[in-house]
Amino acid sequence: MATKGKAEVKARARRDGRWWYIEFPDLGTSGQARTIKEIDEIALEVAALWLDVDEATLSVTVDLELPEAAADLWTKANEADARAREDAKAAAVLRRRAVAALQAEHISKADAARLLGLSPQRISQLSKAS
């Protein structure tokens, strides 16, 4: 798909040793960059040279591939975050139930606050949320 009158070229970049290997699947060519910061500029240069066109006529989109070890760890971290959010929701439900249980025992909000080590304001919040 063309962007503002420019031909669009797609590329992928992945780490290969100390370099970033830039592959152009549709062009059948490749290039390399030392840093991620250099990838876009080098990708544009390589595509323009390969197609024998002015760089200004191209738009190059480069998908960066996260190295596998880091990708696995990142995925696990995201999964752990999701579990933690679910655990926090479950804990909030249990806190509201605990406050409700104290109220069912006709324990005042002030006494409930002291028993649970919370402020009376927090007890009020938990009471309203249940």
Biotite code that builds the C-alpha atoms (Angstrom):
import biotite.structure as struc

atoms = struc.array([
    struc.Atom([0.000, 0.000, 0.000], chain_id="A", res_id=1, res_name="MET", atom_name="CA", element="C"),
    struc.Atom([1.398, 3.389, -0.965], chain_id="A", res_id=2, res_name="ALA", atom_name="CA", element="C"),
    struc.Atom([1.789, 6.120, 1.627], chain_id="A", res_id=3, res_name="THR", atom_name="CA", element="C"),
    struc.Atom([1.314, 9.711, 0.370], chain_id="A", res_id=4, res_name="LYS", atom_name="CA", element="C"),
    struc.Atom([2.367, 8.790, -3.146], chain_id="A", res_id=5, res_name="GLY", atom_name="CA", element="C"),
    struc.Atom([5.322, 6.706, -1.975], chain_id="A", res_id=6, res_name="LYS", atom_name="CA", element="C"),
    struc.Atom([5.883, 3.059, -2.768], chain_id="A", res_id=7, res_name="ALA", atom_name="CA", element="C"),
    struc.Atom([5.862, 1.028, 0.422], chain_id="A", res_id=8, res_name="GLU", atom_name="CA", element="C"),
    struc.Atom([8.495, -1.568, 1.145], chain_id="A", res_id=9, res_name="VAL", atom_name="CA", element="C"),
    struc.Atom([8.352, -3.963, 4.084], chain_id="A", res_id=10, res_name="LYS", atom_name="CA", element="C"),
    struc.Atom([11.362, -5.318, 5.937], chain_id="A", res_id=11, res_name="ALA", atom_name="CA", element="C"),
    struc.Atom([12.185, -7.345, 9.044], chain_id="A", res_id=12, res_name="ARG", atom_name="CA", element="C"),
    struc.Atom([15.153, -6.799, 11.312], chain_id="A", res_id=13, res_name="ALA", atom_name="CA", element="C"),
    struc.Atom([16.583, -9.347, 13.726], chain_id="A", res_id=14, res_name="ARG", atom_name="CA", element="C"),
    struc.Atom([19.711, -9.560, 15.791], chain_id="A", res_id=15, res_name="ARG", atom_name="CA", element="C"),
    struc.Atom([22.487, -11.615, 14.201], chain_id="A", res_id=16, res_name="ASP", atom_name="CA", element="C"),
    struc.Atom([25.611, -11.624, 16.329], chain_id="A", res_id=17, res_name="GLY", atom_name="CA", element="C"),
    struc.Atom([26.654, -8.017, 16.862], chain_id="A", res_id=18, res_name="ARG", atom_name="CA", element="C"),
    struc.Atom([24.598, -6.714, 13.942], chain_id="A", res_id=19, res_name="TRP", atom_name="CA", element="C"),
    struc.Atom([20.950, -6.221, 13.066], chain_id="A", res_id=20, res_name="TRP", atom_name="CA", element="C"),
    struc.Atom([20.153, -8.174, 9.904], chain_id="A", res_id=21, res_name="TYR", atom_name="CA", element="C"),
    struc.Atom([17.550, -6.393, 7.754], chain_id="A", res_id=22, res_name="ILE", atom_name="CA", element="C"),
    struc.Atom([15.662, -8.651, 5.361], chain_id="A", res_id=23, res_name="GLU", atom_name="CA", element="C"),
    struc.Atom([13.398, -7.510, 2.518], chain_id="A", res_id=24, res_name="PHE", atom_name="CA", element="C"),
    struc.Atom([11.242, -10.568, 1.726], chain_id="A", res_id=25, res_name="PRO", atom_name="CA", element="C"),
    struc.Atom([9.546, -8.989, -1.308], chain_id="A", res_id=26, res_name="ASP", atom_name="CA", element="C"),
    struc.Atom([12.805, -7.702, -2.773], chain_id="A", res_id=27, res_name="LEU", atom_name="CA", element="C"),
    struc.Atom([15.023, -10.700, -2.132], chain_id="A", res_id=28, res_name="GLY", atom_name="CA", element="C"),
    struc.Atom([17.796, -8.607, -0.634], chain_id="A", res_id=29, res_name="THR", atom_name="CA", element="C"),
    struc.Atom([19.100, -7.660, 2.788], chain_id="A", res_id=30, res_name="SER", atom_name="CA", element="C"),
    struc.Atom([21.269, -5.236, 4.700], chain_id="A", res_id=31, res_name="GLY", atom_name="CA", element="C"),
    struc.Atom([22.672, -4.773, 8.152], chain_id="A", res_id=32, res_name="GLN", atom_name="CA", element="C"),
    struc.Atom([22.899, -2.121, 10.836], chain_id="A", res_id=33, res_name="ALA", atom_name="CA", element="C"),
    struc.Atom([24.931, -1.822, 14.015], chain_id="A", res_id=34, res_name="ARG", atom_name="CA", element="C"),
    struc.Atom([22.136, -0.339, 16.125], chain_id="A", res_id=35, res_name="THR", atom_name="CA", element="C"),
    struc.Atom([18.357, -0.177, 16.085], chain_id="A", res_id=36, res_name="ILE", atom_name="CA", element="C"),
    struc.Atom([18.663, 3.572, 15.634], chain_id="A", res_id=37, res_name="LYS", atom_name="CA", element="C"),
    struc.Atom([20.356, 2.998, 12.258], chain_id="A", res_id=38, res_name="GLU", atom_name="CA", element="C"),
    struc.Atom([17.883, 0.414, 10.943], chain_id="A", res_id=39, res_name="ILE", atom_name="CA", element="C"),
    struc.Atom([15.281, 2.713, 9.370], chain_id="A", res_id=40, res_name="ASP", atom_name="CA", element="C"),
    struc.Atom([17.866, 4.835, 7.574], chain_id="A", res_id=41, res_name="GLU", atom_name="CA", element="C"),
    struc.Atom([19.819, 1.852, 6.273], chain_id="A", res_id=42, res_name="ILE", atom_name="CA", element="C"),
    struc.Atom([16.643, 0.006, 5.275], chain_id="A", res_id=43, res_name="ALA", atom_name="CA", element="C"),
    struc.Atom([15.540, 2.988, 3.195], chain_id="A", res_id=44, res_name="LEU", atom_name="CA", element="C"),
    struc.Atom([18.969, 3.264, 1.604], chain_id="A", res_id=45, res_name="GLU", atom_name="CA", element="C"),
    struc.Atom([19.148, -0.450, 0.756], chain_id="A", res_id=46, res_name="VAL", atom_name="CA", element="C"),
    struc.Atom([15.621, -0.523, -0.705], chain_id="A", res_id=47, res_name="ALA", atom_name="CA", element="C"),
    struc.Atom([16.257, 2.577, -2.823], chain_id="A", res_id=48, res_name="ALA", atom_name="CA", element="C"),
    struc.Atom([19.546, 1.203, -4.128], chain_id="A", res_id=49, res_name="LEU", atom_name="CA", element="C"),
    struc.Atom([18.007, -2.193, -4.882], chain_id="A", res_id=50, res_name="TRP", atom_name="CA", element="C"),
    struc.Atom([15.033, -0.670, -6.687], chain_id="A", res_id=51, res_name="LEU", atom_name="CA", element="C"),
    struc.Atom([17.202, 2.018, -8.305], chain_id="A", res_id=52, res_name="ASP", atom_name="CA", element="C"),
    struc.Atom([14.885, 4.824, -7.190], chain_id="A", res_id=53, res_name="VAL", atom_name="CA", element="C"),
    struc.Atom([15.226, 7.994, -5.143], chain_id="A", res_id=54, res_name="ASP", atom_name="CA", element="C"),
    struc.Atom([14.803, 7.446, -1.400], chain_id="A", res_id=55, res_name="GLU", atom_name="CA", element="C"),
    struc.Atom([12.143, 10.174, -1.357], chain_id="A", res_id=56, res_name="ALA", atom_name="CA", element="C"),
    struc.Atom([9.867, 7.932, -3.442], chain_id="A", res_id=57, res_name="THR", atom_name="CA", element="C"),
    struc.Atom([9.856, 5.122, -0.859], chain_id="A", res_id=58, res_name="LEU", atom_name="CA", element="C"),
    struc.Atom([8.322, 4.422, 2.505], chain_id="A", res_id=59, res_name="SER", atom_name="CA", element="C"),
    struc.Atom([9.993, 1.543, 4.338], chain_id="A", res_id=60, res_name="VAL", atom_name="CA", element="C"),
    struc.Atom([8.327, -0.171, 7.286], chain_id="A", res_id=61, res_name="THR", atom_name="CA", element="C"),
    struc.Atom([10.622, -2.340, 9.381], chain_id="A", res_id=62, res_name="VAL", atom_name="CA", element="C"),
    struc.Atom([9.281, -4.878, 11.865], chain_id="A", res_id=63, res_name="ASP", atom_name="CA", element="C"),
    struc.Atom([11.787, -5.465, 14.665], chain_id="A", res_id=64, res_name="LEU", atom_name="CA", element="C"),
    struc.Atom([12.125, -9.010, 15.930], chain_id="A", res_id=65, res_name="GLU", atom_name="CA", element="C"),
    struc.Atom([12.795, -9.307, 19.646], chain_id="A", res_id=66, res_name="LEU", atom_name="CA", element="C"),
    struc.Atom([15.544, -11.862, 20.356], chain_id="A", res_id=67, res_name="PRO", atom_name="CA", element="C"),
    struc.Atom([13.977, -15.168, 21.433], chain_id="A", res_id=68, res_name="GLU", atom_name="CA", element="C"),
    struc.Atom([15.310, -15.279, 25.002], chain_id="A", res_id=69, res_name="ALA", atom_name="CA", element="C"),
    struc.Atom([14.098, -11.744, 25.699], chain_id="A", res_id=70, res_name="ALA", atom_name="CA", element="C"),
    struc.Atom([10.775, -12.426, 23.941], chain_id="A", res_id=71, res_name="ALA", atom_name="CA", element="C"),
    struc.Atom([10.154, -15.476, 26.134], chain_id="A", res_id=72, res_name="ASP", atom_name="CA", element="C"),
    struc.Atom([10.943, -13.533, 29.298], chain_id="A", res_id=73, res_name="LEU", atom_name="CA", element="C"),
    struc.Atom([8.796, -10.592, 28.173], chain_id="A", res_id=74, res_name="TRP", atom_name="CA", element="C"),
    struc.Atom([5.862, -12.924, 27.519], chain_id="A", res_id=75, res_name="THR", atom_name="CA", element="C"),
    struc.Atom([6.264, -14.521, 30.949], chain_id="A", res_id=76, res_name="LYS", atom_name="CA", element="C"),
    struc.Atom([6.405, -11.078, 32.577], chain_id="A", res_id=77, res_name="ALA", atom_name="CA", element="C"),
    struc.Atom([3.189, -10.040, 30.814], chain_id="A", res_id=78, res_name="ASN", atom_name="CA", element="C"),
    struc.Atom([1.515, -13.265, 31.913], chain_id="A", res_id=79, res_name="GLU", atom_name="CA", element="C"),
    struc.Atom([2.675, -12.673, 35.500], chain_id="A", res_id=80, res_name="ALA", atom_name="CA", element="C"),
    struc.Atom([1.293, -9.114, 35.348], chain_id="A", res_id=81, res_name="ASP", atom_name="CA", element="C"),
    struc.Atom([-2.068, -10.451, 34.162], chain_id="A", res_id=82, res_name="ALA", atom_name="CA", element="C"),
    struc.Atom([-2.138, -13.001, 37.000], chain_id="A", res_id=83, res_name="ARG", atom_name="CA", element="C"),
    struc.Atom([-1.196, -10.277, 39.500], chain_id="A", res_id=84, res_name="ALA", atom_name="CA", element="C"),
    struc.Atom([-4.064, -8.073, 38.298], chain_id="A", res_id=85, res_name="ARG", atom_name="CA", element="C"),
    struc.Atom([-6.477, -10.998, 38.699], chain_id="A", res_id=86, res_name="GLU", atom_name="CA", element="C"),
    struc.Atom([-5.055, -11.734, 42.158], chain_id="A", res_id=87, res_name="ASP", atom_name="CA", element="C"),
    struc.Atom([-5.459, -8.063, 43.129], chain_id="A", res_id=88, res_name="ALA", atom_name="CA", element="C"),
    struc.Atom([-9.110, -8.166, 42.015], chain_id="A", res_id=89, res_name="LYS", atom_name="CA", element="C"),
    struc.Atom([-9.676, -11.328, 44.051], chain_id="A", res_id=90, res_name="ALA", atom_name="CA", element="C"),
    struc.Atom([-7.982, -9.737, 47.084], chain_id="A", res_id=91, res_name="ALA", atom_name="CA", element="C"),
    struc.Atom([-10.224, -6.680, 46.796], chain_id="A", res_id=92, res_name="ALA", atom_name="CA", element="C"),
    struc.Atom([-13.315, -8.902, 46.804], chain_id="A", res_id=93, res_name="VAL", atom_name="CA", element="C"),
    struc.Atom([-12.043, -10.710, 49.894], chain_id="A", res_id=94, res_name="LEU", atom_name="CA", element="C"),
    struc.Atom([-11.335, -7.401, 51.680], chain_id="A", res_id=95, res_name="ARG", atom_name="CA", element="C"),
    struc.Atom([-14.871, -6.181, 50.980], chain_id="A", res_id=96, res_name="ARG", atom_name="CA", element="C"),
    struc.Atom([-16.250, -9.494, 52.257], chain_id="A", res_id=97, res_name="ARG", atom_name="CA", element="C"),
    struc.Atom([-14.153, -9.242, 55.425], chain_id="A", res_id=98, res_name="ALA", atom_name="CA", element="C"),
    struc.Atom([-15.521, -5.758, 56.138], chain_id="A", res_id=99, res_name="VAL", atom_name="CA", element="C"),
    struc.Atom([-19.054, -6.992, 55.407], chain_id="A", res_id=100, res_name="ALA", atom_name="CA", element="C"),
    struc.Atom([-18.509, -9.919, 57.789], chain_id="A", res_id=101, res_name="ALA", atom_name="CA", element="C"),
    struc.Atom([-17.475, -7.506, 60.575], chain_id="A", res_id=102, res_name="LEU", atom_name="CA", element="C"),
    struc.Atom([-20.503, -5.341, 59.889], chain_id="A", res_id=103, res_name="GLN", atom_name="CA", element="C"),
    struc.Atom([-22.722, -8.436, 60.015], chain_id="A", res_id=104, res_name="ALA", atom_name="CA", element="C"),
    struc.Atom([-21.332, -8.954, 63.524], chain_id="A", res_id=105, res_name="GLU", atom_name="CA", element="C"),
    struc.Atom([-22.493, -5.378, 64.328], chain_id="A", res_id=106, res_name="HIS", atom_name="CA", element="C"),
    struc.Atom([-18.913, -4.187, 64.737], chain_id="A", res_id=107, res_name="ILE", atom_name="CA", element="C"),
    struc.Atom([-18.624, -0.435, 64.215], chain_id="A", res_id=108, res_name="SER", atom_name="CA", element="C"),
    struc.Atom([-16.607, 1.011, 61.347], chain_id="A", res_id=109, res_name="LYS", atom_name="CA", element="C"),
    struc.Atom([-14.183, 2.537, 63.832], chain_id="A", res_id=110, res_name="ALA", atom_name="CA", element="C"),
    struc.Atom([-13.669, -0.839, 65.537], chain_id="A", res_id=111, res_name="ASP", atom_name="CA", element="C"),
    struc.Atom([-13.387, -2.617, 62.180], chain_id="A", res_id=112, res_name="ALA", atom_name="CA", element="C"),
    struc.Atom([-10.751, -0.098, 61.169], chain_id="A", res_id=113, res_name="ALA", atom_name="CA", element="C"),
    struc.Atom([-8.740, -0.817, 64.282], chain_id="A", res_id=114, res_name="ARG", atom_name="CA", element="C"),
    struc.Atom([-9.129, -4.582, 63.924], chain_id="A", res_id=115, res_name="LEU", atom_name="CA", element="C"),
    struc.Atom([-7.957, -4.533, 60.304], chain_id="A", res_id=116, res_name="LEU", atom_name="CA", element="C"),
    struc.Atom([-5.298, -1.849, 60.673], chain_id="A", res_id=117, res_name="GLY", atom_name="CA", element="C"),
    struc.Atom([-7.085, 0.473, 58.283], chain_id="A", res_id=118, res_name="LEU", atom_name="CA", element="C"),
    struc.Atom([-8.434, 3.991, 58.478], chain_id="A", res_id=119, res_name="SER", atom_name="CA", element="C"),
    struc.Atom([-12.147, 4.484, 59.119], chain_id="A", res_id=120, res_name="PRO", atom_name="CA", element="C"),
    struc.Atom([-12.305, 6.157, 55.699], chain_id="A", res_id=121, res_name="GLN", atom_name="CA", element="C"),
    struc.Atom([-10.960, 3.016, 54.041], chain_id="A", res_id=122, res_name="ARG", atom_name="CA", element="C"),
    struc.Atom([-13.534, 0.913, 55.912], chain_id="A", res_id=123, res_name="ILE", atom_name="CA", element="C"),
    struc.Atom([-16.241, 3.223, 54.566], chain_id="A", res_id=124, res_name="SER", atom_name="CA", element="C"),
    struc.Atom([-14.898, 2.812, 51.028], chain_id="A", res_id=125, res_name="GLN", atom_name="CA", element="C"),
    struc.Atom([-14.838, -0.965, 51.353], chain_id="A", res_id=126, res_name="LEU", atom_name="CA", element="C"),
    struc.Atom([-18.357, -0.936, 52.843], chain_id="A", res_id=127, res_name="SER", atom_name="CA", element="C"),
    struc.Atom([-19.731, 1.039, 49.891], chain_id="A", res_id=128, res_name="LYS", atom_name="CA", element="C"),
    struc.Atom([-18.006, -1.161, 47.338], chain_id="A", res_id=129, res_name="ALA", atom_name="CA", element="C"),
    struc.Atom([-19.612, -4.364, 48.596], chain_id="A", res_id=130, res_name="SER", atom_name="CA", element="C"),
])
